[in-house]
């Protein structure tokens, strides 16, 4: 996934996990205390962050949509993005569960819709950049580029989407059973 939308998708996914854990009904805050937050945090650490880190590690120029030259040794930027990815899921969970009036459908729409809308706008605006696999120099020099579809990056996108979907479904199932 592109690096700038990782934290946004994490926030939306954390919000969705909170809605599933609370069943949309106001409950006491103590009933949703540690085990669900721990499960969401483990999902963030063991599934979501590695899925994001793969693209930052192996296709960093594509991950930043060729807006940043990754050959400049941007380790601090990579670490900050991954830290935001890990923190965004539990943050989305906590924002919805521990809101002042408990989880409501309007809060769900705000906390889920805003990040998804921003992610969608990012992808639509930068789709011409995201549909090409190259290095920063190749993209800006207009040579040596190839389509993402049918290439290793395309297959990696499909694979990570399947892994995130499967692990997300299992996490949602486990959260439901914790109710």
C-alpha positions as CSV (number, residue, x, y, z in Angstrom):
1,X,0.0,0.0,0.0
2,X,1.2,3.5,-0.6
3,X,2.9,4.9,2.5
4,X,0.8,8.0,3.0
5,X,-2.5,6.1,3.1
6,X,-1.3,3.4,5.6
7,X,-2.2,5.4,8.7
8,X,-5.5,6.5,7.2
9,X,-6.5,2.9,6.4
10,X,-5.3,1.8,9.9
11,X,-7.5,4.4,11.5
12,X,-10.5,3.3,9.5
13,X,-9.8,-0.4,10.2
14,X,-9.4,0.3,13.9
15,X,-12.7,2.1,13.9
16,X,-14.4,-0.8,12.2
17,X,-12.9,-3.2,14.7
18,X,-14.3,-1.0,17.5
19,X,-17.7,-1.1,16.0
20,X,-17.6,-4.9,15.7
21,X,-16.3,-5.3,19.3
22,X,-19.0,-3.0,20.7
23,X,-21.8,-4.3,18.4
24,X,-22.8,-0.6,17.9
25,X,-24.4,-0.5,21.4
26,X,-23.2,1.7,24.2
27,X,-21.5,-0.5,26.8
28,X,-19.4,0.2,29.9
29,X,-15.9,1.2,29.1
30,X,-14.6,-1.5,31.4
31,X,-16.2,-4.2,29.3
32,X,-14.1,-3.2,26.3
33,X,-10.9,-2.7,28.3
34,X,-7.7,-4.7,27.7
35,X,-8.3,-7.9,25.6
36,X,-9.9,-6.2,22.5
37,X,-7.3,-3.4,22.5
38,X,-4.5,-6.0,22.9
39,X,-5.9,-8.0,20.0
40,X,-6.2,-4.9,17.7
41,X,-2.7,-3.9,18.7
42,X,-1.3,-7.4,17.9
43,X,-3.1,-7.2,14.5
44,X,-1.4,-3.8,13.9
45,X,2.0,-5.2,14.9
46,X,1.9,-8.6,13.3
47,X,-0.2,-8.1,10.2
48,X,-0.8,-4.4,9.2
49,X,2.7,-3.0,9.8
50,X,4.5,-5.8,7.9
51,X,2.1,-5.4,5.0
52,X,3.0,-1.7,4.9
53,X,6.6,-2.3,5.6
54,X,6.9,-4.6,2.6
55,X,6.3,-1.8,0.1
56,X,8.5,0.7,2.0
57,X,11.3,-1.8,2.0
58,X,11.1,-3.2,-1.5
59,X,9.4,-0.5,-3.5
60,X,10.0,2.7,-1.6
61,X,9.8,5.1,-4.6
62,X,6.4,3.6,-5.5
63,X,5.2,3.6,-1.9
64,X,5.7,7.4,-1.8
65,X,4.2,7.8,-5.3
66,X,7.5,9.0,-6.7
67,X,7.1,12.2,-4.7
68,X,10.1,11.4,-2.5
69,X,13.5,10.1,-3.7
70,X,14.2,7.1,-1.5
71,X,17.8,6.9,-2.5
72,X,18.5,9.8,-0.1
73,X,18.5,7.4,2.9
74,X,15.2,8.3,4.5
75,X,15.3,5.8,7.3
76,X,13.7,8.3,9.8
77,X,10.8,8.9,7.4
78,X,10.3,5.2,6.9
79,X,10.3,4.6,10.6
80,X,7.9,7.4,11.3
81,X,5.4,6.1,8.7
82,X,5.6,2.6,10.1
83,X,5.1,3.9,13.6
84,X,2.1,5.8,12.5
85,X,0.8,2.6,10.8
86,X,1.1,0.7,14.1
87,X,-0.4,3.4,16.2
88,X,-3.3,4.2,13.9
89,X,-5.2,0.9,14.4
90,X,-5.5,1.1,18.2
91,X,-6.1,4.8,18.0
92,X,-9.1,4.3,15.7
93,X,-10.3,1.6,18.1
94,X,-9.9,3.8,21.2
95,X,-11.5,6.9,19.5
96,X,-14.7,5.1,18.8
97,X,-15.0,2.9,21.9
98,X,-14.0,5.6,24.5
99,X,-16.0,8.4,22.9
100,X,-18.0,10.6,25.3
101,X,-21.4,9.0,24.5
102,X,-20.2,5.5,23.5
103,X,-20.0,4.4,19.9
104,X,-22.8,5.8,17.7
105,X,-23.4,5.3,14.0
106,X,-22.7,9.0,13.3
107,X,-19.3,8.7,15.0
108,X,-18.6,5.5,13.0
109,X,-19.3,7.3,9.7
110,X,-17.1,10.2,10.7
111,X,-14.2,8.1,11.9
112,X,-14.5,5.6,9.0
113,X,-15.6,7.9,6.2
114,X,-13.0,10.7,6.5
115,X,-9.9,8.4,6.3
116,X,-11.4,6.3,3.5
117,X,-12.4,9.5,1.6
118,X,-8.9,10.9,2.0
119,X,-7.3,7.6,0.9
120,X,-9.6,7.4,-2.1
121,X,-8.8,10.9,-3.2
122,X,-5.1,10.2,-2.8
123,X,-5.3,7.1,-5.0
124,X,-7.5,8.7,-7.6
125,X,-5.4,11.8,-7.9
126,X,-2.1,9.9,-8.0
127,X,-3.3,6.8,-9.9
128,X,-1.1,7.5,-13.0
129,X,1.9,7.4,-10.7
130,X,0.7,4.4,-8.7
131,X,0.1,2.3,-11.9
132,X,3.8,2.4,-12.8
133,X,6.6,0.5,-11.3
134,X,10.0,2.2,-11.5
135,X,12.6,4.0,-9.5
136,X,12.4,7.7,-8.7
137,X,15.0,8.4,-11.5
138,X,13.3,6.2,-14.0
139,X,9.8,7.7,-13.3
140,X,11.0,11.3,-13.6
141,X,13.4,10.5,-16.5
142,X,10.6,8.6,-18.3
143,X,12.6,5.5,-19.0
144,X,12.6,1.9,-17.8
145,X,9.0,2.0,-16.4
146,X,6.6,-0.9,-16.5
147,X,3.0,-1.4,-15.5
148,X,2.2,-2.6,-12.0
149,X,-0.4,-5.0,-13.3
150,X,1.1,-8.3,-14.1
151,X,4.4,-7.6,-12.5
152,X,5.8,-8.5,-9.1
153,X,4.5,-5.3,-7.5
154,X,1.0,-6.1,-8.7
155,X,1.1,-9.6,-7.3
156,X,2.5,-8.3,-4.0
157,X,-0.5,-5.9,-3.8
158,X,-2.9,-8.7,-4.4
159,X,-1.1,-11.0,-1.8
160,X,-1.0,-8.3,0.9
161,X,-4.7,-7.5,0.3
162,X,-5.6,-11.1,0.7
163,X,-3.5,-11.5,3.9
164,X,-5.0,-8.3,5.4
165,X,-8.5,-9.4,4.5
166,X,-8.1,-12.8,5.9
167,X,-6.4,-11.7,9.1
168,X,-8.9,-8.8,9.4
169,X,-11.8,-11.3,9.1
170,X,-10.3,-13.5,11.8
171,X,-9.7,-10.5,14.1
172,X,-13.3,-9.3,13.6
173,X,-14.5,-12.9,14.4
174,X,-12.3,-13.0,17.6
175,X,-13.6,-9.5,18.6
176,X,-17.2,-10.7,18.2
177,X,-16.5,-13.7,20.4
178,X,-15.0,-11.5,23.1
179,X,-18.3,-9.6,23.5
